[in-house]
Amino acid sequence: MRLLPSGDAGVLVELADLDEVLALHAALADPPAGVLDVVPAARTVLVVLDPGRTTTAAVASWVRAARPVAGARPRGPEVEVPVHYDGADLADVAAALGCSPAQVVARHTGTVWTVAFGGFAPGFGYAVPDGGGWDVPRRSTPRTRVPAGAVAVAGGFGAVYPQASPGGWQLLGRTDLAVFDVARDPAALLRPGVRIRFTEAR
């Protein structure tokens, strides 16, 4: 673990991998006064602070005193995402995993996913599955347009596209749930720490 100042309002924690990020994020679940936000990424955690209420030194000491537990994940609220499993890449994902499309659906709905971090687009949450087993490659040729609500997997992650955009993930299906809405507070439904249960829409 390496701590670096991020201006006068943040401490950036560099870690070895995503497992360490998840464990530290879980260990920092109860921030002290003056800490405004804890923002995980693939290999870092940014702790944002109010310089009028605390210091980077105090925050660094708090981070160093944390006791991450290997394998731990943040325990945020649970969100159910109903999915129509009619994605263009469902058969390809089944072939990559060595099972049938129906078994892909059963595995996807039978897995709890935790949003590890956000990125790529507002409201796009990179979710990791409990137990792993979803290391599916990206498409060799990205699509120029993936529709909003597309439910996809790639590189060990799962996600829901919050709006139409280019993308190279494998499409399992689609949801009618708005995962990003600027009129809602918070706007992003799938934030870091949120646990996702995908269900088969009827």
Steps between C-alpha positions, in 0.01 A plus 500: 500500500638838398345832607541816294362851555241609245518877536387631838163323488580136442714197569554247221563144612677278246441127539618181331172390344121522506468250786703734722286795386179316594639399840620852582176658378310266734735587789443874447123472532479728807692819411592759763384862498648691210512212255258585220531197273684174445537431127627157388652425159667193349823536704453814710275650765465879514399644837354848455509732800391841616824692584304721738409200718794260473845463347662267248727375781202407719328326210818312411525380861137383488564306179818339638313396814228324298501122517394366159390137500609296198200412285275757668267711288312819581145436622283756328128481428365226274340585166292260291546535124239317286652382171355385169764242402488552124848646448681466170803337667324255732597199287861620473522542878358150544766361267775687686378361833441150364130486578159565343333843473245388760783413738655843443171658608481273805858586597448873443182513710649269763800723562518803727700779336669787687574832330874544546539842340348732241642622174480519122171696511286661773316224683705214352586269790764229465354210699690191616329166562513313827708192430643614164457281195404772252827566319344551157705695242384823342373486144776505239312780321319754723155618406457863400176514702388297799149594617424641845409223742717237333620242754848379418809313620869523409837443665355363822261795546128549453324827422190678378549767234343817645453666162556419134871500417767308313612187681683171470344295778303180439125566512289258705175696490335825597322661792230767509638628831650850475839456664593868451257791532617856566159580653553236770711528815736327472500505121698174471315193622800267471757677719813344654402259775149437366417131471308395189263209457406445137162335450332366189230744389159351427 
